[in-house]
C-alpha cells in the first residue's frame, strides 16, 4: 500500500485541467514517518519509564533514604496513597508527593539505585 502511494506521488504532475493528486497528499509521507517514529521510539520509551516508576514506588518502604526530584535527601517516615512524609533533619519533616521521589539510596553502598 505504501509503495502504491509513493508511485502515485512520484508521477509527473498533470498539465492543464486534468485531475491530479490532491495537494494534501504531499503531507501523507511526512505524517507516516511521524507515526512510525512515535510507535517505534516514543511509545516504547514511555512504557519502559512507566514500569520503572511503578517498580520504584512499589519498592518504597519506611526508613528508606530517598532523593526527591528537587534534590532533597530524606528518610521515609510514613507512606500514604500519593503522599510520603520525609524526615529531613532531627526536627524537620516534609510532606512530598510520591511522584516527586527520583530514586532510593541504597543503605549499604550509599550510592543511588538506578531508576
Helices and strands as residue ranges (DSSP letters): H 2-10, G 23-27, H 28-37, I 38-42, H 43-59, E 65-68, E 73-79, E 83-89, E 92-97, G 98-100, E 101-105
